[in-house]
Amino acid sequence: MTTQEMNQAFEQAYGRKAEKIFFAPGRVNLIGEHTDYNGGCVFPCALSFGAWLLIAPNADKVLRFKSLNMPQEYSIQLSAISPQPDRAWCNYALGCIDIITRRHPEAKLQSGYDLLYFGNVPAGAGLSSSAAMEVVTARAFTEEMGWTLADDKKYRTELALIGQACEHEYAGVMCGVMDQFASAQGKKDHAIYLNCDTLEFEHVPVKLDGIKVVITNTHSPHHLDSGAYNDRVRQCHTAVEQISKVKPIKFLAELTPEDWEQVEGAITDPIAKKRARHVVGEVARTAQAVEALKQGKIELFGELMTASHVSLRDDYEVTGKELDTLAEAAWQVEGVLGSRMTGGGFGGCTVSLVRDEAIETFKAFVGKEYEEKTGLKADFYVAEIGDGVMRLE
């Protein structure tokens, strides 16, 4: 959908023209899964698809939410901003507006607004459609409410933190900051090596000569708020508590693989031990993968992606039949350097590094294997790495 078509849709919905248009991208994480809320590093990149927001103020002291992707519409009085029931999609936007006013009391919501959203991130694919909505809303309303920062990097980091707080308070998902950070800080043809504890980060060029990043959608939607995600968070906290009796730590990511050999015996909960083993290994793999990319060792990067999936399958147990079927089929294709689940898991997508000449074979073989074993049809996207949140008009 073009911005002209979006403008026409806004005018049809509200009987007047939008005043501004904003865009925020979805993201794919190349490696570093379930490390963010454990104080570790991640390596995501922003995508070229995401969420658009068209807005115009109104005189009615009402926030009106409409979407071109979902049928539900909401009208909420400015005096009654609070989480809406029944997992209302507007919570991902409403929470950001509320949190801006609480984090920055100088920011004032002077009027109501008519809002229209459109997204082309596949829903439930684990490519951060919710984070894109949060970040695009935070970008629009910090501007509308008169709060920004001259330092662009710090400003974008704050947008990410607003989005993360919204996810915690309005969606009930105790996620890390990776998804929102990638949407806010993305840079074309670069991935972001982010320390989720300190929020220090580096844009790393993604130079894949003759190789493409291919995303494969299971069409088995993931549900991070189903409880399984929050269970993993609690299990990691248990591991930290038990390890701290012999080696004081704040996060699992503080442990090196050598440290792990010394302290794993302190964890008496066998499930917590498996979760912790994944985190410690994944933090080390991520650092090694980033260094491999910098050195042009793409084959090694791919091998580490595959090792990441195995750990997520066996120790973190967040893959499931659909994701495992895709990854295991991909590993059989000549010209695939590596393949793994991406995102929170429990459905969603895999990400693979595929040589150009193998892409069509990859799609055909993986698609056939997947449909035969699951009864579902996979979709494939050759990813383009794009920029972070921006105002378009």
Secondary structure, DSSP 8 states (H G I E B T S, - for coil): --HHHHHHHHHHHHSS--SEEEEEEEEEESS--S-GGGT-EE-EEEEEEEEEEEEEEESSSEEEEEESS-S--EEEEGGG-S--STT-TTHHHHHHHHHHHHH-TT----SEEEEEEEE-S-TTSSS-HHHHHHHHHHHHHHHHTT---SSHHHHHHHHHHHHHHHIIIII-----SHHHHHHHH-BTTEEEEEETTT--EEEEE---TTEEEEEEE-S----GGGSHHHHHHHHHHHHHHHHTTTS--S-GGG--HHHHHHHGGG---HHHHHHHHHHHHHHHHHHHHHHHHHTT-HHHHHHHHHHHHHHHHHTS---HHHHHHHHHHHTTSTTEEEEEEESS-SSSEEEEEEEGGGHHHHHHHHHHHHHHHHS---EEEE--B----EE--
